[in-house]
């Protein structure tokens, strides 16, 4: 009988330990792994096509079309919305100041639903025009966001989720 009670006590202790352990808040690493585990090759293809298409439009100076395709994302509400007039104006100035003559995709990275990177190096002036040895280059970065199973092309904002304390 003592063996039976001892066994029950051990099982109870183990279940209590497991229960308490699962209440532990997720770290950023846990959240990234969980998000990435749900992605497929189609997600990568969709994101790359979406971003490359935006870069092609910029190269053709189709600024209005690009701005219409860009969004802002709010982590707190998980909401995707069109660019505010102020943000659209900021990006229009950037696109005109640093026009895309050529671009090269440097990398893409999936992190979280609302925080991903697709980075490009953009040549905006030839070496001769810039008066330097090499063409003038600037980086452009998009934040593709997946909400309710659909990808949206977003811009990076100050509100993008990144918490170094949870790494």
Buried (B, 14 or more C-beta within 10 A) or exposed (E): EEEEEEEEEEEEEEEEEEEEEEEEEEEBEEBBEEBEEEEEEEBEEBBBEBBBBBBEBBBEEBBEEBBEBBBBBBBEEEEBEEBEEEBBEEBBEEBEEBBBBEBEBEEBEBBBBBBBBBBBBBBBBBEEEBEEEEBBBBEBBBBBBBBEEEBBBBBBBEEBBEEEEEE
